[in-house]
Amino acid sequence: KFSKEERMFIEKLFQAFDTDRSGKIDFLEFKILARKLGVEMSDEELKKSILAIDADGNMELDLFEFLLWLEGAQAEGADPFSMLKAKIKAQGLKPLNNAQIEGLRECFNHFDTDGSGSIDVEELG
């Protein structure tokens, strides 16, 4: 279980990467989240990771699925998926400040060249 502060952090993190405000993190948003935390995973590894978390099979993670996934986060294991979970959980111990959140928005806006609120494959280059 998460403390109130950890849950608030995770919710803010989720919202920061839910760039289209759909209430779900899709494949591209999850890929950006992993990269921002310094975890490089192939598209295939990311897809497998999402499928392992995604309870309803729609290839998108809602907040409930994301929280359940992080509750099981363990630093053990050398695979990128385990490292990603551990890094997200560790980040929850220190809340993002406004400058960090703005930095994430700037990073997203850099890739969202057409201003659509989402990043498509062409924009990722």
Secondary structure, 3 states (H helix, E strand, C coil): CCCHHHHHHHHHHHHHHCCCCCCEECHHHHHHHHHHCCCCCCHHHHHHHHHHHCCCCCCCEEHHHHHHHHHCCCCCCCCHHHHHHHHHHHHCCCCCCHHHHHHHHHHHHHHCCCCCCCCCHHHHC
